[in-house]
Amino acid sequence: MKKYLLGFLLILLVSVLVSGQYEKYPHDSTTPSQDRDGSTVGTGNPQKAASHPKQPQDYPPRWLRVSYQMFGWPNGITVWALFLTLMAIAEQTNATKDAANAAYGSLSFAEAQMEMMREKERARLVVDARHANLDVEVAGDNLIHLIATVSVRNIGASRAFIGRTSGTLITKLRNEPLENDDYSPLDLPEQFIDPDNPLVPTKVYCFPTTTTSTFAECLEEGTFSLHFFGFIEYETLGLWRRKEFGYDWKIVDRNSGLGGLYGLSDPYPNSPRPARDRITYGYWQPNEERDKPEYPISGEREAADQ
């Protein structure tokens, strides 16, 4: 702002000087080509031209007339004052904009730092069933139920408070879509999981209405398949997150030699296996559509709570 004030004072000084010089000349509209009584000096009347000689000192020179129009009082100086005022306002507006941008940048940086700190200190749940076996409870040839186990562990730095959970162990026919609307909650021992604690196992049951031998035969032939999926929602440091898991049970042919690759041992290498062992001789393969990385659900959770 100081430079505009100094500029105005300088222009004011020039205006005073120019106006003072201009005031020394008569204030009329005559030009050097006109005499004082309004008659024009021409070459066709030499006597009159001689009787009325030019008086350039009676009319301001060209540079003074231009200077007066630019800096004279009050018209010229008013234009300059208005121009400098607009320039000062524009500069002040830009300065305000730059200050606002700087403040916004500082706020965004602080929010980013806070988000990074919260991401570092939050809980992280790992949900896995790949290293768990499939258990079968039988009574003779009657299949009572199947048992799938999922393990949950918090590898983060904060406590995870458990919200909604679901675990489902189902069978489906070969051409049947994998759909389920039955949200059975997981039987977790606590409503929170602390960091660096051992694995927290939880079991999910399935009750087929068939015999053990029939179930084993259908699995081997692919008549139907067995699937284990669900989700866990948890809150950490004020944020809600959701981890979905999904696995497909894959039967391993004991003659294929793939059992050792998946850490399976065959207790009946040279004799027919019981139906129960034919069902459990396999592994859990992650389902690409169901097994997903965890993701935030803060907005969805708040809407559901309302």
N, C-alpha and C positions, 0 to 999 in steps of 0.2 A: 504493500500500500504506500510506502514512503516514496517509491519511485514515481507513482502517479501524482502525489502531492508536489514533489519537486518539479515534475514536468509541468504541472498547472502553474506553479509560481514562475517558472521560466517563460511560459507562454504569456502569462499576465504581464511580465516585464516587457516582453517584445510588443505586446498590445499597447502598453502605455507609450513606448517610444514611437511606434508607428502612428498611433493616434495623435501624438503631439506634433509630429512632423506634418501629418495630413491637415491638422487644424491651421497651419500657417498659410494655407492656400484658400482663395475664396470658395465659398460653398455655393457654386452654381453649376449648371449642366453644360457650360460651354466647353468646347474643345479647342485645341490649338488652331484648327482650321476655321474657327468662327471668331468674329470680333465681339467686343463687349455689348454692342447694340443689337446683336443677332444677325448682322449681315455677313455673307460668306465672302471670303477673300479669294478671288479668282485671277487667272492670268489674263482674262479678257478686259480688265479694268486696271491698268497699271497705275493710274493716278490715285485711285482709291486704295489700291494695295500699298502705294507709297505713303498715303496719308494715314493709313492704319497699319503700322508694322506689327509683326507677330510679337507676342509677349509670352514666351514659354514659361517665364517665372510666375505668371498668373495661373498656371494650371499644373497640378501635380504630375511629376514624371510617371512613366508607365510602371516602373518597379514599385513606386510608392502606392499607386492605385491598386495593384495586385496584392501588395502586402497588407493594405488596409482592408481589402475584402476578406483576406484570410485571417487577420489578427486584430482588426479594428474593433473598437468598443461601440455598441454591445454585441453586434451580430457575430462577428468572427470569434470573439472570445467565448460566446455562449455555445457555439458549435463544438469548439475544442473542449469545453467543460463537459458537455454531454458525451462526447466521444471518450474522454478519459474516465468518466463515471461508468460507462458501459464496459470499458476494458477492465476496470477494477472489479465490477460485479462478476464478469466472466471469470476472472482469475480467482475470486473468492469462491465461486461455484465449483471450479475445478479443484481448489484446495479442499473444499468440503467433501467433494466426491472421493478424492484421494484418501482423506482421513477416514471416510466411511468404509472404503475398500480395505484400508489397512486394519481397521477394527474388525471387519468381517473376516479378513484373513487370519487375524489373531484368534478370533473366536473359533473359526474352523480348525485351526491348528490345535487349539486347546481341546476341542471335541475329539479330534483325531487321536491326540495323546491319551485322552481318557478312554476312548474305545480300545486302543491298543493295550492299555493297562488292564482293562476289564477282560479283554480277550485272553491276556496272559494269565490272569488270576482266576478265571472261571472254572467251573467243573466240566469234565468231559467224560461222558459215559461210553464205554465200549461194550457192545452187546454181541455175543458170539455163541453159536451152537455148533461150529464146525468140529470142535474137539470133543463133543459129547456124543455118547452112544444113544441108540434107540433101544429102550427097554420094553419088554413084553411080559405081561402077567397072564398066565394061563392056568386053567384047571382041567387037566386031561387034554382033550382036543378042543375044549371051549376057550375061545379068546376072550379074556376079561377086559383088558384095556391095553393101550399103547402109552408109553411115557416118553416125552421129549423134554430135554433139559436145555435151558438157555442160561448162560452165565453173564452177569453184569458186573462191571468194575468201573470205578471212578479213577481215571488217571490224571485228573486235573488237580488244581490247587485249592479248590473250595468245595464245600458241601453241596451236594445235589439233592434238592427237595423233589420227591417224586409226585407227579400229578396223575393224569390218566395213564393207564396201561392196558395192554391187550395181548393175549397169546392164544393162538388157535392151532390145533393139530387136526387136520381133516384129510379125507380121501376124496378124490374126484375121478370120474370116468375119463377115458382117453380123450374124447372130443368135447368134454365139458369145460367151460371157462372157469378160471380160478377166481371165484367170488365168494365173499362171506360178509354178512352183516352182523354176525354174533360177536360182540366185543366182550370177551370174558377177561376180567382183570387178572394180571399176573399176581401170584401169591408171593410178593416180596416180604421179607421178614420185618423191614422197617419202612417208614415213609421218607427216609433220606438215606443217602449213601455217602460216607465220608471218603476223602481221598486216601490213596495208598492202602486201602483195606483189601483183604483177600477177595477172591471172586465170590460173588453172591449168586448161588444157583437157584433157579426157580423151575418148577416142573409144570408141564401142561399135559393134559390127558385126552385120549381119544377112545371112544367106546364103539368099536365096529360090531355090527350085528351079523357075525359070521363065525365060522370055525377057524382055528389056527391054520390048518392045512389049506383050506380054501383061500384064506387071505394071502398066505405065502405063494400059492400058485398064481393068483391074480397079479401080485406084484411082479413076479418073475416073467409072466407073459405080457405084462403091460396093460392088462384089462383096466386097472385103475392105478393111480399113483398116490403117494403120501406127501403132504406138504405141511410145513410149520412156519407160521409168520405171525407178526404182531408189531407193536410199537411201544415206546416208552416216552412220555413227556415229562420234562423236569425243569425246575426253575433254579437258576444260578445267577447271583448278583443282580437280581431284578429282571433278568431276561428268561423267557421261556424258549426251550428248544425241544425238538422231537427227533427221535431216532427210530427208524423203521427197519425191521429185519424180516428176512424171508429165506427159507431153505427148502430144497426138494430132496427127498430121500432117494438115494440111488443104490439099487441092489447090485452087488458085485458077483459075477460068475466065478466060482471058486476054481474053475478050470482055465480061466483066462490069465492067471498069475498076477492080477492087479491087486489082490488083497494085501500083499506086502507093501505095495506102493502107498497104500492108504493106512498102513499100520494095523492091518487086520490079521488076526491069527485064526487059523482053521483048526478047531479041536477034532474034526472028523475028516482027516485028509484022505482016508482010504475006505470010508464007509458012508452010507447015506446020512445026510444031516436031518435032524428033527425039523419040523416045520417052524418052530420057534427060532432056531438058529438061521434058517433060510430067510426069515424076515429081518433079523438084526445084523446079518452079514452085509454091511453097506456103509455109506457115509452120507453126511449132509453136504449138499452142494448149494452155494448161494444162488438165489433166484435173482436175476438181473433186474426184474421189474419190481420186486418187493424189497430187496436188500439195498437200502439207500444210505448215503452219508447223512449225518444229522443236519438239521437246518432250523433257523429261528422261526418261531411262530408267535411272537409277542402280540402282534395285531390280531391274529386269529384267536388267540387265547383270551384276550380282553373282550373281543366281540362275543365269544362263547360264554364268558362269565356273566355278561350283561343279559 
